[in-house]
Each structure stands twice: as structure tokens, then as C-alpha cells.
Amino acid sequence: MFLALIISTGTLLTFNFILVDKGLRSLYLEMRQPGSIGGFFWDDIIKQGADPFTPKDYEAGSHEANQTFRLTIPLIAYALHLNVATLYMLQLLVGLVFLWTVVNIVNRILNDRVLTFYFLTGFTAIYAGANFYINYLGHVDVFPFCFMAFALYYRNPLLILLFSQLSFWCDERAIINSSFIGLWFLIPFVDQLQTTGKWNWKLISPTILILIFSGVLYLALRKWLELSFNLKIGHDNALSVKSFFWSLSIFGDKVTRGLEGMWLIIGAACLILWQARQLWKLFLFAGALSVTLLIALLVADGTRALSFGFIAFFIALKILHESIPSKQLKYLLIVSALVSLMLPISFP
């Protein structure tokens, strides 16, 4: 993990040195005088944690307005008495825990530490794996990413419920992308259906039911908060339409910079499923990807929105590991890592 970080961090800091230098200098000023830098959200998180259930008068469609029901991190900051500096330090710590979890998930799939290293080098070169130190604006995306990874890694039903709830209350995009977690546990059922043509309902994992229950629970609690405390998010439909058509005008750029070279892994997995005529699995995988892509087109922060679908990498690796020789997979992972390392990271 640390060897991969040395390579990817060195490359990112080299290719983004102006952005990082300016950003970290601004973050330092924000630590000295919270709320003094426009477009930084650290102090907003801390203020929200101190008074989470009082409606705020933010402009519709703004990041601050969207934070209304994203309560996990503000409440953590309040419980731990964090300021801007310590909240950023906690983000760094959670980022390392997240990468440790990713390493364990990938090594469990590939059972090869060298291939895991190649994957992690590419993963930490894109926003999903590098946001915990390079995003100085206060989006704190690594928290929902980490909770989503925990929900996949730990198989205890209560832990899955806990971590899914924590991720949902970090960002609504975690709910949408929990479909990848559900698909992961649905794969044995789909494989059996593809092989025998029979519906073996016993292969449906209880985890899927827990995820569905967790989603319903989130929506119910959110509705209760809305009715009890008059909390709501002001949607700007005109802004969404404008963002969508703007995103279409730069579709290639917006999609590419979100996942960079890691698209090669997803693309190769889809190609294998098509060639093997595993159409059920392809339909479900492509469907989940399409929803994530649509959300990325509807919002301005497309890189962040695409990154919430990082669980797709694990599904793709599982497909590739079961379908192609280890040597071919090694070359694919090396090329995807090189492409990701050569492209400067972009966010939001």
C-alpha cells in the first residue's frame, strides 16, 4: 500500500504541483481563519454538526444546500470536537484505512499481492483513491467511500446495516451506488441462472435484503426529518438541465477524467461478458454503470459522482480473474495504472 502511494503520490504532486501548492496554502489559511476562504466547506461541516436540525437558508443547488441531510461527518466532527485542521487530519487517517480495506478486498479476489499492488498503484492515481489528501476543499468523500468498502468487506448483517447507513448519511450518491454492492452479492445467483437457466433463490444473499432495508430506512428517516424539522434541499432544475447539456458537450473529457485508466478494467470486463454471452451479468453491470454515469452528467462535480462507483472495479476484477490468464490481467493492470499516472487528477 505504501509503495503504491509513494509512486502515485509522487506522480500526482509532480503533475498537479501548482494546484496542490495553491490548494494546500489556502487550506492552511482556512485552518488559521475558518470560513475565510470561499469554496472551502470545512467550517460549514463543523457549524452543521453543532446545529444539524435547524434549516439553513442556502442558495438552491449549492453544495451547502446539498449538505442538509449529509449528517454523518458533521456529527462526527461535533462528537470529537474537531476543528478544520483536525478534521483534515481525520480525513487522512480514514483515507489510509480505506486503502487498507481496498487492498484486502482486491487481494481476496485476486489472491496475488503483486497484481494487487499494480491495481492499487492505478487506483491511488485517480480521484477515488487519492481524494483523502489531494481534495483540500472539504468534500470529505473518503468517509462514504470507506463506509461503502466496509459494507462490502464485512459480512455481518448488523455491520452492513451500520456502514450502509453511515455512507448514506454522508452523501446520497452512496445510496445509488450501493447497487454495485448488491450486484456483488447477486453474482452467484446470476452465474447459476446463466449456467443452468434455473432460478435458484437460495443463492440470493441476505445482504441484498439488508441493503434494501437500509435504503428504505434512510428514506423514512429523511422524510421524518423533513416533516419534523422542516429540513429540505432546494433543487434548481434549471441548473441540473444546464449541467446535463454542458456535460454532454464535453462528454469524453468528463467521463475520462473521472476514472482515467481504470476504465480499461471496466471495459475489458464488459467485453469478456459480451464474448462469453453472459448477458444477464452484463445487463446488470452495465445498468448500474449507466445510472452512475447519468448522475455524473446531471451534476457539475462529475469526477466525484463517478468515483462513488468504485465498487465496480472489484466486480470487474472478479470477472477478469475468472476469465483470463494471470499474465494478461497483469498487463492490463500495468497499462491502466500507467494511463492513470500520466493523467493529472481533476476534481470536482
ZAGU-246518 format. One record per residue: x, y, z of N, C-alpha, C in turn; residue in one letter. Coordinates in steps of 0.05 Angstrom, whole numbers, m for minus. Layout:
<rs>
npx,npy,npz,capx,capy,capz,cpx,cpy,cpz,code
X,Y,Z,X,Y,Z,X,Y,Z,A
...
</rs>
This chain:
<rs>
npx,npy,npz,capx,capy,capz,cpx,cpy,cpz,code
17,m24,0,0,0,0,17,25,0,M
38,25,17,55,49,19,73,52,m6,F
81,30,m18,97,32,m42,80,43,m65,L
55,34,m67,37,45,m87,32,75,m82,A
30,83,m57,25,112,m51,50,128,m57,L
74,117,m53,98,132,m60,98,139,m90,I
92,119,m106,92,122,m135,70,142,m144,I
45,136,m135,23,153,m145,23,181,m133,S
30,183,m108,31,210,m95,53,227,m108,T
77,214,m113,98,229,m126,90,239,m153,G
76,222,m168,67,230,m195,46,252,m194,T
27,248,m176,5,268,m174,16,295,m165,L
34,296,m146,44,321,m136,62,334,m157,L
74,318,m175,90,329,m197,72,342,m218,T
52,327,m227,34,336,m248,14,357,m239,F
10,359,m213,m10,378,m203,2,398,m183,N
28,403,m186,42,418,m165,31,446,m161,F
22,459,m182,11,486,m179,m16,485,m164,I
m33,466,m173,m59,463,m160,m56,455,m131,L
m38,436,m125,m35,426,m98,m22,448,m81,V
m2,462,m91,12,483,m76,m8,505,m69,D
m23,514,m88,m43,535,m82,m65,525,m63,K
m73,500,m68,m95,489,m51,m86,485,m22,G
m63,474,m18,m53,469,10,m47,495,24,L
m37,515,9,m33,542,21,m60,554,30,R
m80,551,13,m107,561,21,m118,545,44,S
m113,519,45,m123,502,67,m110,511,93,L
m84,518,92,m70,528,116,m83,554,126,Y
m90,572,107,m103,597,115,m131,591,127,L
m145,571,115,m171,564,126,m169,552,154,E
m147,538,159,m142,528,186,m137,550,206,M
m123,571,196,m117,594,214,m142,611,219,R
m158,615,197,m182,631,199,m205,617,186,Q
m219,599,201,m241,583,189,m262,601,176,P
m270,592,152,m291,607,138,m281,631,121,G
m254,634,121,m243,657,107,m239,653,77,S
m239,627,68,m233,621,40,m259,612,27,I
m267,626,6,m291,619,m8,m288,592,m23,G
m309,576,m23,m308,550,m36,m296,528,m19,G
m289,534,6,m280,514,25,m302,507,44,F
m306,481,50,m330,473,65,m324,461,92,F
m299,462,101,m292,450,126,m308,463,149,W
m307,490,150,m321,504,172,m351,500,170,D
m362,497,146,m391,492,144,m399,466,156,D
m381,446,153,m386,419,165,m386,421,195,I
m367,436,206,m365,439,235,m389,454,246,I
m398,475,233,m421,490,241,m447,473,240,K
m449,457,219,m472,440,216,m473,419,238,Q
m451,409,246,m450,389,268,m460,401,294,G
m454,427,299,m463,440,323,m493,446,323,A
m505,448,300,m533,455,298,m545,441,273,D
m548,414,274,m554,399,250,m584,400,241,P
m602,407,259,m630,405,253,m645,432,250,F
m629,453,247,m641,479,242,m638,485,212,T
m660,491,198,m658,496,169,m640,520,163,P
m624,517,143,m606,539,134,m615,550,108,K
m611,576,105,m620,590,81,m598,592,60,D
m592,569,47,m572,568,27,m584,569,m1,Y
m569,579,m20,m578,580,m48,m584,552,m58,E
m607,549,m72,m615,523,m83,m594,514,m103,A
m586,488,m100,m567,477,m118,m538,480,m109,G
m533,495,m88,m506,499,m78,m497,475,m62,S
m471,472,m58,m460,450,m43,m470,451,m14,H
m471,475,m3,m480,478,25,m509,469,28,E
m526,475,8,m554,467,9,m556,436,7,A
m539,424,m9,m540,395,m12,m530,381,13,N
m517,395,31,m507,383,55,m528,378,76,Q
m553,387,71,m574,387,92,m577,360,105,T
m578,339,90,m583,312,101,m557,295,102,F
m534,308,98,m509,294,99,m498,299,127,R
m507,283,146,m503,288,175,m481,272,187,L
m472,251,175,m452,233,188,m427,248,196,T
m415,262,177,m389,275,183,m392,299,201,I
m412,316,198,m416,338,218,m420,328,246,P
m435,306,250,m439,295,276,m413,283,288,L
m397,270,270,m371,260,279,m353,283,288,I
m353,304,272,m337,328,279,m345,340,305,A
m372,341,310,m382,352,335,m375,334,358,Y
m379,308,355,m374,289,377,m345,289,385,A
m327,292,366,m298,292,371,m286,319,376,L
m303,340,375,m294,368,379,m272,375,360,H
m276,370,334,m256,375,314,m258,404,304,L
m235,414,296,m234,440,281,m225,433,253,N
m219,454,237,m212,449,209,m188,432,206,V
m167,437,222,m142,423,220,m146,393,228,A
m159,389,250,m162,361,260,m181,345,242,T
m201,359,230,m219,345,212,m204,336,187,L
m186,353,177,m169,345,154,m151,322,162,Y
m139,323,186,m123,301,195,m138,275,197,M
m163,277,207,m180,253,208,m186,242,180,L
m189,260,161,m193,252,133,m169,236,123,Q
m145,244,130,m121,230,122,m121,202,134,L
m128,200,160,m128,174,173,m149,155,161,L
m173,166,156,m194,149,144,m186,140,116,V
m171,158,102,m162,150,76,m143,126,76,G
m125,125,96,m107,102,98,m123,77,105,L
m143,79,123,m160,56,130,m175,47,105,V
m185,66,89,m199,59,65,m181,43,46,F
m157,53,41,m139,39,23,m131,11,34,L
m128,9,60,m123,m17,73,m146,m37,67,W
m170,m27,68,m194,m43,63,m194,m51,33,T
m188,m32,15,m187,m38,m13,m166,m60,m19,V
m143,m57,m6,m122,m77,m10,m132,m105,m2,V
m145,m107,20,m155,m133,29,m177,m144,11,N
m195,m127,1,m216,m136,m17,m204,m146,m43,I
m185,m131,m55,m173,m138,m80,m156,m163,m78,V
m141,m165,m56,m124,m189,m52,m141,m214,m47,N
m165,m210,m35,m183,m232,m32,m194,m242,m59,R
m197,m223,m77,m207,m230,m104,m185,m243,m121,I
m162,m231,m121,m140,m239,m140,m122,m260,m127,L
m120,m260,m100,m102,m278,m87,m73,m276,m98,N
m65,m251,m103,m39,m246,m114,m30,m218,m106,D
m10,m216,m89,m2,m190,m78,10,m171,m99,R
24,m183,m118,36,m166,m139,14,m153,m157,V
m6,m169,m165,m28,m158,m180,m44,m138,m164,L
m46,m143,m138,m59,m123,m120,m44,m97,m120,T
m18,m99,m119,m1,m75,m120,m5,m59,m146,F
m5,m73,m168,m10,m59,m194,m37,m45,m194,Y
m57,m58,m184,m84,m46,m183,m83,m21,m165,F
m72,m24,m141,m72,m2,m122,m56,22,m132,L
m35,17,m147,m20,39,m159,m37,56,m177,T
m53,42,m194,m72,57,m211,m94,69,m196,G
m104,55,m176,m127,65,m160,m120,90,m145,F
m96,91,m133,m88,115,m118,m79,138,m136,T
m79,133,m162,m72,155,m181,m97,169,m191,A
m121,159,m185,m146,173,m193,m159,184,m168,I
m180,200,m172,m193,214,m150,m203,195,m129,Y
m214,173,m136,m226,154,m117,m206,146,m96,A
m181,142,m104,m160,132,m85,m142,154,m74,G
m144,178,m85,m126,199,m77,m140,222,m63,A
m167,222,m63,m181,246,m53,m176,252,m24,N
m168,232,m9,m165,237,20,m142,256,27,F
m124,260,9,m103,280,15,m102,303,m6,Y
m111,298,m30,m109,318,m51,m134,336,m52,I
m157,327,m41,m180,345,m40,m179,361,m15,N
m171,386,m18,m168,404,5,m193,422,9,Y
m214,418,m8,m237,436,m7,m257,429,15,L
m257,405,25,m275,398,46,m299,381,37,G
m296,367,14,m317,349,5,m318,323,22,H
m296,316,34,m293,293,52,m305,268,41,V
m300,262,15,m312,239,2,m301,213,12,D
m277,213,24,m266,188,33,m282,175,55,V
m298,190,70,m314,178,91,m335,159,79,F
m352,169,60,m371,150,49,m358,127,33,P
m335,133,20,m321,112,6,m312,90,25,F
m302,98,48,m292,79,68,m315,63,79,C
m338,76,85,m361,61,96,m372,42,75,F
m372,50,50,m382,32,29,m364,7,26,M
m337,12,28,m318,m11,27,m322,m29,51,A
m327,m18,75,m333,m34,98,m358,m51,94,F
m378,m39,82,m403,m54,77,m399,m78,59,A
m379,m76,41,m373,m98,23,m354,m118,37,L
m336,m108,53,m315,m125,65,m325,m142,88,Y
m341,m129,106,m351,m144,129,m378,m156,123,Y
m382,m181,130,m406,m197,123,m427,m198,145,R
m421,m187,168,m440,m187,190,m464,m169,183,N
m489,m179,184,m512,m163,176,m515,m137,190,P
m509,m136,217,m511,m112,232,m490,m91,223,L
m466,m101,217,m445,m83,208,m452,m72,180,L
m463,m89,163,m471,m79,136,m493,m58,139,I
m512,m62,157,m533,m42,161,m520,m16,172,L
m502,m19,191,m489,5,203,m473,21,182,L
m456,7,168,m438,21,149,m453,32,125,F
m474,18,116,m490,29,95,m505,54,103,S
m515,54,128,m528,78,138,m509,101,141,Q
m485,96,151,m465,117,154,m458,129,127,L
m455,112,106,m448,122,80,m472,138,67,S
m496,128,71,m520,142,60,m522,170,72,F
m517,173,98,m519,199,111,m495,216,106,W
m475,206,92,m452,222,82,m459,236,56,C
m471,221,38,m477,231,11,m498,213,m2,D
m518,225,m14,m540,210,m27,m529,192,m49,E
m507,199,m61,m496,182,m83,m487,155,m73,R
m483,152,m47,m476,126,m36,m500,107,m38,A
m524,117,m36,m548,100,m39,m549,89,m68,I
m546,107,m87,m547,99,m115,m526,78,m122,I
m502,82,m112,m480,64,m118,m478,40,m100,N
m496,38,m81,m498,13,m65,m509,m9,m83,S
m519,m2,m107,m528,m23,m126,m504,m41,m133,S
m480,m30,m134,m457,m46,m140,m451,m66,m118,F
m456,m58,m93,m453,m77,m70,m473,m99,m72,I
m498,m91,m78,m519,m112,m82,m512,m130,m105,G
m501,m120,m127,m494,m136,m150,m472,m156,m143,L
m453,m147,m126,m431,m164,m118,m442,m190,m104,W
m462,m186,m87,m474,m209,m73,m494,m224,m90,F
m502,m212,m113,m522,m225,m130,m508,m242,m152,L
m482,m239,m155,m467,m252,m176,m470,m283,m175,I
m468,m296,m152,m472,m326,m151,m499,m334,m163,P
m520,m319,m156,m546,m325,m167,m547,m322,m197,F
m535,m300,m207,m535,m295,m236,m518,m316,m250,V
m496,m324,m239,m479,m345,m251,m495,m371,m254,D
m509,m379,m232,m525,m403,m233,m547,m401,m254,Q
m560,m378,m256,m581,m374,m276,m569,m376,m304,L
m545,m364,m308,m533,m364,m334,m524,m392,m342,Q
m516,m408,m323,m506,m435,m329,m528,m456,m333,T
m548,m455,m315,m569,m476,m316,m596,m466,m327,T
m599,m439,m328,m625,m429,m337,m646,m431,m316,G
m639,m438,m291,m658,m442,m269,m654,m420,m248,K
m677,m412,m235,m676,m392,m215,m673,m405,m188,W
m648,m404,m177,m643,m416,m151,m643,m394,m130,N
m667,m389,m118,m670,m367,m100,m654,m370,m74,W
m644,m394,m68,m628,m398,m44,m601,m385,m47,K
m593,m378,m71,m567,m365,m75,m569,m335,m71,L
m593,m324,m67,m596,m296,m62,m585,m289,m34,I
m565,m273,m32,m553,m267,m6,m571,m249,11,S
m573,m255,37,m589,m237,55,m579,m209,55,P
m553,m205,47,m542,m178,47,m558,m160,29,T
m568,m170,7,m584,m154,m12,m609,m143,2,I
m622,m160,18,m645,m152,33,m638,m131,54,L
m615,m134,66,m606,m115,86,m601,m87,73,I
m589,m88,49,m584,m63,34,m611,m49,27,L
m630,m65,18,m656,m54,11,m669,m42,36,I
m668,m57,58,m680,m47,83,m666,m21,91,F
m639,m20,88,m624,3,96,m632,27,79,S
m636,23,53,m645,45,36,m672,55,44,G
m691,37,49,m718,45,58,m717,60,85,V
m700,50,103,m697,63,129,m687,91,126,L
m667,94,108,m656,121,104,m677,140,93,Y
m693,131,74,m714,148,62,m735,155,83,L
m742,136,100,m762,141,120,m752,161,141,A
m727,158,150,m716,176,169,m713,204,157,L
m705,205,132,m702,231,119,m729,245,116,R
m750,230,110,m776,242,108,m785,252,136,K
m779,237,157,m786,245,184,m772,271,191,W
m746,273,184,m731,298,190,m743,321,175,L
m751,316,150,m763,337,134,m789,347,146,E
m806,329,156,m832,336,167,m829,348,195,L
m810,338,211,m807,346,239,m791,372,242,S
m771,376,225,m753,399,228,m753,417,204,F
m770,411,185,m772,428,161,m746,429,145,N
m730,408,147,m705,406,132,m712,398,103,L
m700,411,85,m704,405,56,m681,415,40,K
m679,404,16,m659,413,m3,m673,427,m26,I
m664,452,m31,m676,467,m53,m664,459,m80,G
m678,445,m96,m667,436,m122,m670,458,m143,H
m650,462,m159,m650,481,m181,m652,465,m207,D
m676,460,m216,m680,444,m240,m666,456,m265,N
m667,482,m267,m654,496,m290,m624,491,m289,A
m612,491,m265,m583,486,m263,m577,457,m271,L
m594,438,m263,m589,410,m270,m590,406,m300,S
m610,418,m313,m612,416,m342,m588,429,m356,V
m579,452,m346,m556,465,m357,m531,448,m353,K
m528,436,m329,m505,419,m324,m505,394,m342,S
m529,383,m347,m531,359,m364,m522,365,m392,F
m531,387,m404,m524,393,m432,m495,402,m434,F
m486,416,m413,m457,423,m412,m440,398,m411,W
m448,378,m395,m434,353,m392,m433,338,m418,S
m456,338,m433,m457,324,m459,m438,337,m478,L
m434,364,m477,m417,378,m495,m387,371,m491,S
m381,361,m467,m353,353,m461,m353,324,m451,I
m371,308,m462,m376,281,m452,m350,265,m449,F
m334,264,m470,m309,248,m469,m290,257,m447,G
m287,283,m445,m269,293,m424,m279,288,m396,D
m305,293,m392,m316,290,m365,m316,261,m356,K
m322,242,m374,m323,214,m366,m294,204,m363,V
m276,211,m380,m249,201,m379,m235,209,m354,T
m237,235,m347,m221,245,m324,m232,235,m298,R
m257,223,m298,m268,213,m273,m253,188,m264,G
m250,169,m282,m237,143,m274,m211,138,m289,L
m204,154,m308,m179,153,m322,m173,125,m333,E
m149,115,m327,m141,89,m338,m156,66,m327,G
m170,70,m305,m186,48,m293,m210,40,m310,M
m217,57,m329,m238,50,m349,m230,25,m364,W
m204,21,m368,m195,m3,m383,m203,m29,m369,L
m202,m29,m343,m210,m52,m328,m240,m58,m331,I
m256,m36,m329,m285,m39,m332,m292,m47,m361,I
m279,m34,m380,m284,m41,m408,m277,m69,m415,G
m255,m79,m405,m246,m106,m410,m266,m126,m398,A
m276,m120,m374,m295,m138,m361,m321,m139,m377,A
m330,m117,m387,m355,m116,m404,m351,m132,m430,C
m327,m129,m442,m322,m143,m467,m321,m173,m462,L
m310,m182,m440,m309,m211,m434,m337,m221,m430,I
m354,m207,m415,m381,m215,m411,m397,m217,m437,L
m392,m199,m455,m405,m199,m482,m396,m224,m498,W
m369,m228,m498,m359,m251,m514,m367,m278,m502,Q
m370,m279,m476,m379,m304,m463,m409,m307,m463,A
m423,m287,m474,m452,m287,m474,m465,m289,m446,R
m451,m277,m427,m462,m276,m400,m479,m250,m399,Q
m501,m251,m413,m517,m226,m418,m531,m216,m393,L
m539,m234,m375,m552,m225,m351,m533,m208,m334,W
m509,m219,m331,m489,m204,m315,m481,m178,m328,K
m478,m179,m354,m471,m155,m369,m493,m134,m367,L
m518,m142,m369,m541,m124,m367,m541,m110,m340,F
m537,m126,m318,m538,m114,m291,m514,m96,m286,L
m491,m105,m295,m466,m89,m291,m468,m63,m306,F
m475,m65,m332,m477,m41,m349,m500,m23,m339,A
m521,m34,m328,m543,m18,m317,m535,m2,m294,G
m520,m14,m275,m510,1,m252,m491,23,m261,A
m473,16,m280,m455,37,m290,m469,60,m303,L
m491,54,m318,m506,74,m332,m519,94,m312,S
m529,84,m290,m541,101,m270,m520,120,m258,V
m497,109,m252,m475,125,m241,m467,146,m261,T
m465,139,m286,m457,157,m307,m478,179,m311,L
m503,172,m309,m524,192,m312,m523,213,m290,L
m519,204,m265,m516,222,m243,m492,241,m247,I
m470,230,m257,m447,247,m262,m452,268,m283,A
m470,262,m302,m476,282,m323,m495,304,m312,L
m511,297,m292,m531,316,m282,m519,336,m262,L
m495,331,m252,m483,348,m233,m457,360,m243,V
m448,381,m231,m424,394,m240,m399,379,m232,A
m400,366,m208,m377,352,m198,m377,323,m208,D
m373,320,m234,m375,293,m246,m354,274,m237,G
m329,283,m232,m308,265,m222,m316,253,m196,T
m326,269,m178,m335,258,m152,m358,238,m155,R
m377,245,m172,m400,228,m176,m392,201,m188,A
m374,201,m207,m365,176,m219,m349,159,m198,L
m334,173,m181,m317,159,m162,m333,143,m141,S
m358,151,m137,m375,136,m118,m381,108,m129,F
m376,103,m154,m380,76,m165,m355,59,m164,G
m337,65,m146,m311,50,m146,m315,20,m140,F
m337,12,m129,m342,m17,m124,m342,m32,m150,I
m349,m18,m172,m349,m31,m199,m322,m43,m206,A
m300,m31,m195,m273,m42,m200,m271,m70,m189,F
m282,m75,m166,m280,m101,m153,m295,m122,m169,F
m319,m114,m179,m335,m133,m195,m320,m139,m221,I
m308,m118,m233,m293,m122,m258,m269,m141,m254,A
m255,m137,m231,m232,m154,m225,m240,m183,m221,L
m263,m187,m208,m273,m214,m204,m278,m227,m231,K
m291,m213,m249,m297,m223,m276,m272,m230,m291,I
m252,m212,m290,m227,m215,m305,m211,m239,m293,L
m210,m240,m267,m194,m261,m254,m205,m289,m261,H
m231,m291,m264,m243,m317,m270,m243,m323,m300,E
m235,m304,m317,m238,m308,m346,m213,m307,m362,S
m192,m293,m352,m167,m291,m369,m143,m300,m352,I
m121,m307,m366,m97,m315,m352,m86,m293,m335,P
m71,m301,m314,m60,m281,m296,m40,m262,m310,S
m26,m272,m330,m7,m256,m345,m21,m233,m360,K
m44,m240,m373,m59,m219,m387,m70,m198,m368,Q
m80,m208,m345,m90,m189,m325,m68,m171,m315,L
m44,m182,m312,m22,m165,m303,m16,m143,m322,K
m15,m149,m348,m10,m129,m369,m32,m108,m368,Y
m57,m116,m365,m80,m98,m365,m77,m78,m341,L
m71,m89,m318,m68,m72,m294,m45,m53,m296,L
m23,m62,m308,0,m44,m311,m7,m21,m330,I
m19,m27,m353,m27,m6,m372,m47,13,m360,V
m67,3,m346,m87,20,m333,m74,38,m313,S
m54,28,m297,m40,44,m277,m24,65,m291,A
m10,58,m313,7,78,m327,m10,101,m338,L
m33,94,m350,m50,115,m361,m60,133,m338,V
m67,122,m316,m77,138,m293,m54,155,m282,S
m30,145,m281,m7,160,m271,0,184,m289,L
m4,180,m316,4,201,m335,m16,223,m336,M
m41,218,m328,m62,239,m329,m63,255,m303,L
m62,281,m304,m64,297,m279,m93,294,m268,P
m94,291,m242,m120,287,m230,m138,312,m232,I
m164,308,m234,m182,331,m237,m206,327,m218,S
m213,348,m204,m237,348,m187,m246,377,m185,F
m272,382,m179,m291,361,m171,m302,347,m195,P
</rs>
